[in-house]
Amino acid sequence: MSKKTIYLIIGLIITAIGGVLLLQLDMIQTAMKVNEQRYDEAVQDALKAASEEQYEKEAALIDAQVNSGFKDLRRGLNTGLAGGPGGLLGRSSVAPRLEALAQYANYDLIDRIDRDLLDKKLKTEFANANLDEKLEYGVFDNRRKEFIIRNGRRLSEIGTDTSRHTDLMRSVYRVSLFDDDAEVRGYLIAYSPRKEEVIFNSIWYNLGASLLFVSIILGCFIYTIYVILFQKKLSEMKTDFINNMTHEFKTPIATISLATDSIVSPRVSGDPEKVKRFASIIKQENKRMNDQVEKVLQMAKLDKSKLNLNLSPVDLNDVITDAAVYISLQVEPRDGTIETDLQAEPAIVEGDMTHISSLINNLLDNANKYSPDAPKILVSTRNVSKGVEVTVKDHGLGMSREARKNIFDRFYRVHTGDRHDVKGFGLGLSYVKTITEVHNGTINVKSELGKGSSFIVTFPYRQGTK
């Protein structure tokens, strides 16, 4: 998959997620507006119901008073007291009701309101409408321009000051009380200090679900991108590995083929020295191929967790001395040097001699490959807490920070710019890290571009300790 295709996929997924987020935000905003409208209507309806109940109670009292007047009228008829222009029969039946209405209209607003009934009705309406229990309410006397009731309590003279009730004064939730054609006697006003919180709580479930699903989508997107990039990186490393392996095998095969053709040549077959020389070349190249195959097989065994350590006492100073002698055969022809500074005493650890030797050889081989024409390699040991520390230092090409993060990945090889003479499969350092870890050790690397690298490996004296 090309980079262009990957970037196109990433762009499409980001666009899709962005679109989903915008739609979710728009739906949430719409839901909040709808819930706010419903909340406003519910509060207003509750106030209206309480106001109408107060009016109905007063109307019932007036009707009771008028009915009481008619009973007196019937008693007057029975005793003959209803006759004459000034008697009750001479008055309209509507007059008593009008007089009662006028009488009640002159009462103070506080005397016309049943506070207990009002408080009970509002609480019932608020509860039925699932409104916030912290909702405040008050009664404003429009004639006196002051508040007379707050949350069911009659206010004192000081408490009636409107400056103490600015929250109610600014509220949009209000209905009139005992209004007629002449004037509005008062207002029943409500205020919700937690309106925004109540509205938000009404949609928190949908909001939480939306965030959850968007998070899942985003998580899947991030994981998908990670997998795509990882697979792309792995594919590139495997391709590089196959190319390197082909080159590593092609060279000795060509050399063996050439040596074989030379041996069967009549001019060479009759010369024992030449036959011996070409046979030696064939053996050397065959060993080289076998070593490369062994490296691949070793990593395959590690993949399948088939690595069994043959633990025994291992003297790291001796192992390093032998490895230094071997690598010097490759370093000295390049006018390089390898030095040892073996200060660890004791230097004996519990480990697998074969794998630890391979580990040291891999580090030295790596230092040689990534050094300039005249390698300068220093191998040192010293005692640390609970173990022995081995440091392989070179003055070669060095590595960038990005390379240091990946050098222990399988098949990864540090880019060498215009240099194409660095051979290998990218398995050496991965093998080194694996062997270090199975020995309960640690490995670190310090490196700067152009200044060389230092690989620091620590082995515990005994397995099971670090």
Secondary structure as GFF3:
##gff-version 3
##sequence-region A 1 466
A	DSSP	alpha_helix	3	79	.	.	.	ID=ss1
A	DSSP	three_ten_helix	88	90	.	.	.	ID=ss2
A	DSSP	alpha_helix	95	105	.	.	.	ID=ss3
A	DSSP	alpha_helix	109	112	.	.	.	ID=ss4
A	DSSP	alpha_helix	115	128	.	.	.	ID=ss5
A	DSSP	beta_strand	136	141	.	.	.	ID=ss6
A	DSSP	beta_strand	146	150	.	.	.	ID=ss7
A	DSSP	beta_strand	153	154	.	.	.	ID=ss8
A	DSSP	three_ten_helix	162	165	.	.	.	ID=ss9
A	DSSP	alpha_helix	166	169	.	.	.	ID=ss10
A	DSSP	beta_strand	173	177	.	.	.	ID=ss11
A	DSSP	beta_strand	186	191	.	.	.	ID=ss12
A	DSSP	alpha_helix	195	263	.	.	.	ID=ss13
A	DSSP	alpha_helix	266	269	.	.	.	ID=ss14
A	DSSP	alpha_helix	272	303	.	.	.	ID=ss15
A	DSSP	beta_strand	311	315	.	.	.	ID=ss16
A	DSSP	alpha_helix	316	331	.	.	.	ID=ss17
A	DSSP	three_ten_helix	332	334	.	.	.	ID=ss18
A	DSSP	beta_strand	337	342	.	.	.	ID=ss19
A	DSSP	beta_strand	348	352	.	.	.	ID=ss20
A	DSSP	alpha_helix	353	369	.	.	.	ID=ss21
A	DSSP	beta_strand	376	384	.	.	.	ID=ss22
A	DSSP	beta_strand	387	394	.	.	.	ID=ss23
A	DSSP	alpha_helix	401	406	.	.	.	ID=ss24
A	DSSP	alpha_helix	428	438	.	.	.	ID=ss25
A	DSSP	beta_strand	442	448	.	.	.	ID=ss26
A	DSSP	beta_strand	452	460	.	.	.	ID=ss27
###
